[in-house]
Amino acid sequence: MLSEKLRENGVVGAGGAGFPTYVKANSKVEFVLANGAECEPLVHKDVELMKNFPAEIVSGMDLMMQATGAQRGKFGIKSKNTEAIAAIEPHLKSRPIDMVFLGDFYPSGDEYELVYTATGRLIPPAGIPLQVGCVVNNVETLYNVHAASKGVPVTEKFVSISGAVRQPQSFWVPIGTSFRDLIELAGGATAPEFAMFVSGLMMGSLSLNLEDVVTKTTAGLIVLPRDHFLVSRKGRPEREMSRIGKSACDQCSYCTEFCPRYLLGYEVMPHKVMRSLGFTLTGSQNWNQWAQLCCSCGLCTLYACPEDLFPREACDKAKADQRAAGIKFTQQKPPTVHPMKEARRVPLSMLRRRLKVEEYETATPFRNTGFTPGRVRIRLQQHAGKPARPVVARGDRVEKGSLIGRMEASDLGANIHASIAGVVEAVTDEFVEIRG
């Protein structure tokens, strides 16, 4: 069965969430959707993957359709990516897969947005695509499905490096490769002092650690000068963000009016969540509930707010507080698409200008580097669920593809494999380090 091969070979969502793909392969649905939207500013790795490996991606989609019993496939891709479309289309002939052409908007790759665009169906509040007969997979995940069907485990990650580097590009690297190696492969940084956004400016994380490593969900790095305003914003302490919001929010509601989930009809209202910072005495018990359906896309914080406040971060804090308190918000009415939804889409070009990164917008062409680092540090949790249990010890010799971390049959998670051949130098509960 395909699901068993996916579990054994450690396939998880490569687009960021890291959900084990074997679970999706075990479901029964009407549609399988390929997500090639790639809407994060300055991230172009999926378009390069589609241009260079179309047969493998479509094969993986076909396999998922067979496993789930889906009668139709929907391939979501931006209409501007003409080279990728030209590469994919010939492989769709004789297959029941339709192209779904998307605009160059943010966040067109959100799965709620993609399911609605491709099928006209709205996922129930706090629900998953399965509830409306859909399974959604990132295009790199589908590439890995194809490989796993042939017994090849996930040992490499396709990443793009952009921003303040000399040679922006995309390439395959072994999982566990350091960020230092990635930047060297891209010709080095052009700024003497820099920071790295991991997997995106909007939904990614900020890192200053060059020894941090690539995982199964890393989309790549965006390198920015250390004095760029996005770096200072991302680095603000939570208490400072809250203090600024408490003193300055004037309840204009722009954050809510531009929220993609609100425009789809979900009860997400960041401006009300901002009140829980102490803006009124109604506070957290009344208003934090309006954060629970937030997808953390960051549009409210980095685009909509005219005062540069932090509504996304307030929503993230509210969601964490509600989870800790065991409180679950349930939207009482079915979602209804806002009549102004299409008029309030945010073009990527406008978002890049707002983020002050337009100067870094460039292609990241694929280069077959054949790179093998001298050392990798492979995390045992790179996925949703529980961490894998190490099955190697210090001093063991391993080959590329050797199993080094296993999931118990009853647990949600993914197996972990050696990404290079070498000797195991360290084993902890968090990682396995291998010297080539």
C-alpha positions in Angstrom: 0.0 0.0 0.0 1.1 3.5 -0.7 0.4 4.7 2.8 2.8 2.1 4.2 5.6 3.2 1.8 5.0 6.9 2.8 5.2 6.1 6.5 8.3 3.9 6.1 10.1 6.5 4.0 9.3 9.5 6.2 7.2 11.6 3.8 5.6 14.6 5.4 4.2 17.9 4.2 7.1 19.7 2.7 5.3 23.1 2.4 5.7 23.9 6.1 3.2 22.0 8.3 5.0 18.7 8.2 1.8 16.6 8.6 2.6 12.9 7.9 1.4 12.2 4.3 0.5 8.5 5.0 -2.5 9.7 6.9 -3.8 11.6 3.9 -3.1 8.6 1.7 -5.3 6.5 3.9 -8.3 8.8 3.5 -11.1 8.6 0.9 -11.9 11.9 -1.0 -13.3 13.3 -4.2 -10.4 15.7 -5.1 -6.6 15.7 -4.7 -5.2 19.2 -4.9 -1.6 20.0 -5.7 -0.5 23.2 -4.1 2.0 25.0 -6.3 0.8 28.5 -5.4 3.9 29.5 -3.4 2.8 32.9 -2.2 5.5 33.9 0.3 7.4 37.0 -1.0 10.9 36.2 -2.3 10.4 32.4 -2.1 10.6 30.7 -5.5 11.6 27.1 -4.8 8.3 25.5 -5.8 8.3 27.1 -9.2 11.8 25.9 -9.8 10.8 22.4 -8.7 7.8 22.4 -11.1 9.9 23.6 -14.0 12.6 21.0 -13.5 10.8 17.9 -12.1 7.2 18.0 -13.5 7.0 14.2 -14.3 7.8 13.2 -10.7 5.3 15.7 -9.2 2.4 14.6 -11.5 3.3 11.0 -10.8 3.1 11.6 -7.1 -0.3 13.3 -7.6 -1.5 10.4 -9.6 -0.4 8.0 -6.9 -2.3 10.0 -4.2 -5.4 10.0 -6.4 -5.3 6.3 -6.7 -4.7 5.8 -3.0 -7.6 8.1 -2.0 -10.0 7.0 -4.7 -10.2 10.6 -5.9 -11.9 11.0 -9.3 -10.5 14.4 -10.1 -7.3 16.3 -9.4 -6.8 20.1 -9.2 -3.4 21.5 -9.8 -3.1 25.0 -8.3 -0.5 27.2 -9.9 -0.1 30.9 -10.5 -0.9 32.0 -14.1 2.3 34.2 -14.1 4.5 31.1 -13.9 4.3 30.3 -17.6 7.4 28.1 -17.7 6.2 25.9 -14.9 2.8 25.6 -16.5 4.4 24.6 -19.8 6.4 22.0 -18.0 3.5 20.5 -16.1 0.7 20.5 -18.7 2.1 17.8 -21.0 2.1 15.4 -18.1 -1.6 16.0 -17.4 -2.7 14.7 -20.7 -4.9 11.5 -20.4 -5.1 12.2 -16.6 -8.3 13.6 -14.9 -6.4 16.6 -13.5 -7.3 20.2 -14.2 -5.1 23.2 -13.9 -6.4 25.9 -11.5 -4.8 29.2 -12.4 -4.3 31.5 -9.5 -3.6 35.2 -9.3 -0.3 36.6 -7.9 -1.9 37.4 -4.5 -1.0 36.7 -0.9 -2.0 34.2 0.6 -3.2 32.2 -2.5 -1.4 29.1 -1.1 -3.5 29.0 2.1 -5.3 25.6 1.9 -8.7 27.2 2.8 -8.2 29.6 0.0 -7.0 27.0 -2.5 -9.8 24.6 -1.7 -12.4 27.3 -2.2 -10.8 28.6 -5.5 -10.4 25.0 -6.9 -13.8 23.5 -5.8 -16.0 26.3 -4.6 -16.3 24.5 -1.2 -15.7 26.2 2.1 -13.9 24.1 4.8 -15.9 24.1 8.0 -14.6 26.5 10.7 -11.5 25.0 12.4 -11.9 22.1 10.0 -9.7 20.3 7.4 -10.0 19.8 3.7 -11.0 16.1 4.2 -14.4 17.4 5.5 -15.2 18.7 2.1 -13.8 15.8 0.2 -10.3 17.1 -0.5 -6.7 16.3 0.2 -4.1 19.0 -0.4 -0.4 18.4 -0.9 2.5 20.7 -1.6 4.2 20.0 -4.9 7.4 18.9 -3.2 5.5 16.5 -1.0 4.1 15.0 -4.3 7.7 14.7 -5.6 8.5 12.8 -2.4 5.4 10.6 -2.8 6.8 9.5 -6.2 10.2 8.8 -4.7 8.8 6.8 -1.7 6.7 4.7 -4.1 10.1 3.5 -5.5 11.5 2.9 -2.0 13.5 6.2 -1.8 13.3 7.9 1.7 13.2 11.6 2.3 16.9 12.6 2.8 17.1 15.8 0.8 15.3 19.1 0.8 14.7 21.5 -2.2 15.4 25.0 -1.0 15.8 28.5 -2.4 18.2 31.2 -1.1 17.3 34.8 -1.9 17.7 38.3 -0.5 21.1 39.8 0.3 23.2 37.0 -1.3 25.5 37.1 -4.3 23.9 34.3 -6.3 20.2 33.7 -5.5 19.3 30.2 -6.5 17.5 26.9 -5.7 19.1 23.5 -5.1 18.8 20.1 -3.3 20.7 19.8 0.0 20.9 16.9 2.5 18.6 17.3 5.5 20.6 18.6 8.4 22.8 20.9 6.3 23.7 24.1 8.2 22.5 27.5 7.2 26.1 28.5 7.0 26.6 26.0 4.1 23.4 27.2 2.4 24.7 30.8 2.3 28.1 29.7 1.0 26.4 27.8 -1.8 24.7 31.0 -2.8 28.0 32.9 -3.0 27.9 34.4 0.5 25.9 37.3 1.9 26.2 40.8 0.5 25.7 42.4 3.9 28.4 42.3 6.5 25.8 41.9 9.3 22.7 39.9 8.3 19.8 37.9 9.6 17.9 34.9 8.0 14.2 34.5 7.6 13.5 30.7 7.5 10.9 29.7 5.0 9.3 33.1 4.6 9.0 36.7 5.6 5.3 36.4 6.5 4.9 33.0 8.2 8.5 32.0 8.7 10.8 32.4 11.6 13.9 34.6 12.2 17.2 33.1 12.8 20.6 34.6 13.6 22.2 31.1 14.1 24.3 30.0 11.1 24.6 26.5 12.7 20.8 26.0 12.6 19.9 23.3 10.1 17.6 22.4 7.2 14.6 20.2 8.0 11.9 18.4 5.9 9.8 21.5 6.1 12.4 24.2 5.3 11.5 26.2 2.2 14.8 28.1 2.2 16.4 31.3 3.5 15.8 34.9 2.9 18.9 36.9 3.9 18.4 40.5 4.9 20.7 43.1 6.4 20.6 43.1 10.2 19.3 46.7 10.2 16.3 46.0 8.0 13.1 47.0 9.7 11.6 43.5 9.3 14.5 42.1 11.4 13.9 44.6 14.2 10.1 44.0 14.1 10.5 40.3 14.3 12.9 40.5 17.2 10.8 42.7 19.5 9.9 41.0 22.8 6.3 40.0 23.2 5.8 42.4 26.1 6.9 45.3 24.0 4.6 44.3 21.2 1.7 44.2 23.6 2.6 47.5 25.2 2.7 49.3 21.9 -0.6 47.8 20.8 -2.3 48.6 24.1 -1.3 52.3 23.8 -1.7 52.9 20.1 -4.5 50.7 18.6 -7.4 53.0 17.6 -9.7 50.1 16.5 -9.7 51.1 12.8 -10.4 47.4 12.0 -8.2 47.4 8.9 -6.6 44.2 10.2 -9.9 42.4 10.2 -11.1 43.9 6.9 -8.0 42.6 5.1 -7.9 39.2 6.9 -8.1 36.4 4.3 -10.0 34.1 6.6 -12.5 36.8 7.6 -13.1 37.5 3.9 -13.9 33.8 3.4 -16.5 34.0 6.1 -14.7 32.8 9.2 -15.1 34.7 12.5 -11.6 36.0 12.7 -11.4 39.6 14.0 -7.9 40.7 15.0 -9.1 44.2 15.9 -11.2 42.7 18.6 -8.3 40.5 19.8 -6.3 43.7 20.2 -8.8 44.8 22.9 -7.6 41.9 25.0 -4.3 43.8 25.4 -6.1 45.9 27.9 -7.6 48.4 25.5 -10.9 48.0 27.3 -12.1 46.4 30.5 -13.9 43.7 28.4 -10.4 42.2 27.9 -9.3 38.6 27.2 -12.3 36.6 28.4 -14.6 38.3 25.9 -12.4 38.9 22.9 -9.6 36.3 22.6 -12.1 33.9 21.0 -11.9 35.9 17.8 -8.3 34.7 17.2 -8.9 31.0 17.2 -9.6 30.6 13.5 -6.6 32.8 12.5 -4.2 31.2 10.1 -1.2 33.4 11.2 -0.6 34.6 7.7 0.7 37.9 9.0 -1.1 40.1 6.6 -2.7 42.1 9.4 0.6 42.9 11.1 2.8 43.5 8.0 0.4 45.0 5.5 -3.0 46.1 6.8 -2.2 47.9 10.1 -1.6 51.7 9.4 0.2 52.1 12.7 2.6 49.1 12.3 1.1 47.3 15.3 1.2 43.5 16.0 -2.3 42.0 15.6 -1.0 38.7 14.3 1.2 38.3 17.3 -1.8 39.2 19.6 -3.8 36.5 17.8 -1.0 33.9 18.3 -0.8 34.7 22.0 -4.6 34.6 22.3 -4.7 31.1 20.6 -2.0 29.8 22.9 -3.8 31.2 26.0 -7.1 29.6 24.9 -5.5 26.2 24.3 -3.8 26.3 27.7 -7.1 27.1 29.3 -8.9 24.3 27.4 -11.2 26.8 25.7 -12.4 25.9 22.2 -14.3 28.5 20.1 -17.0 27.1 17.8 -18.4 29.3 15.0 -22.1 28.9 15.2 -23.0 29.8 11.6 -21.6 28.4 8.3 -19.0 30.6 6.6 -20.3 33.0 3.9 -17.8 34.7 1.6 -17.6 38.4 2.1 -18.9 40.4 -0.9 -15.7 42.5 -1.0 -13.4 39.5 -0.9 -12.0 39.8 -4.5 -11.5 43.6 -4.2 -9.4 43.2 -1.1 -6.9 40.8 -2.4 -3.3 41.8 -1.8 -0.9 41.6 -4.8 2.6 40.3 -4.1 4.1 43.4 -5.7 2.3 45.7 -3.3 3.2 43.4 -0.4 6.9 43.4 -1.3 6.9 47.2 -1.5 5.2 47.4 1.9 7.9 45.1 3.3 10.7 47.1 1.6 12.1 44.1 -0.1 11.3 44.9 -3.8 15.0 45.3 -4.5 15.6 41.6 -3.7 12.9 40.2 -6.0 14.6 38.0 -8.5 14.5 34.5 -9.9 16.3 31.7 -8.0 17.3 29.4 -10.8 17.8 25.7 -10.0 21.5 24.6 -9.8 22.5 20.9 -9.5 25.2 21.4 -6.9 25.8 17.8 -5.9 26.7 19.3 -2.5 27.5 16.9 0.4 28.3 18.7 3.7 31.0 17.3 6.0 28.6 17.1 8.9 24.8 17.1 9.3 22.6 17.5 12.4 19.3 15.7 11.7 16.4 16.6 14.0 14.3 13.7 15.3 11.1 15.9 15.1 10.6 17.6 11.8 6.9 16.8 11.5 3.6 17.0 13.3 3.1 14.4 16.0 5.8 12.8 18.2 9.5 12.8 17.7 11.1 9.7 16.2 13.0 7.4 18.5 16.7 7.1 17.6 17.8 3.6 16.5 21.5 4.3 16.1 24.3 4.9 18.6 27.5 6.9 18.7 30.1 5.3 16.5 27.7 3.5 14.2 28.5 3.7 10.5 25.5 4.6 8.3 24.7 4.9 4.6 22.6 7.6 3.0 19.0 6.5 3.5 19.7 4.4 6.5 17.0 4.5 9.2 18.2 6.5 12.2 14.9 7.4 13.9 11.7 5.3 14.0 8.1 6.0 14.9 6.1 3.5 16.8 3.3 2.0 14.8 0.6 3.5 17.0 2.1 7.1 17.0 1.6 9.9 14.6 4.9 11.0 13.2 7.6 10.1 10.6 10.7 8.0 10.3 14.0 9.8 10.0 16.8 8.7 7.7 20.5 9.5 7.3 21.0 12.2 4.7 24.7 11.4 4.1 27.0 8.4 4.6 29.3 8.5 7.5 29.8 7.9 11.2 27.3 8.8 13.9 29.0 11.3 16.2 26.2 12.2 18.6 22.7 11.0 19.5 20.3 12.9 21.8 16.6 13.0 22.3 16.5 15.9 19.8 18.9 15.0 17.0 21.4 12.6 15.4 24.7 14.1 14.2 26.6 12.4 11.4 30.2 13.1 10.2 30.7 12.3 6.5 
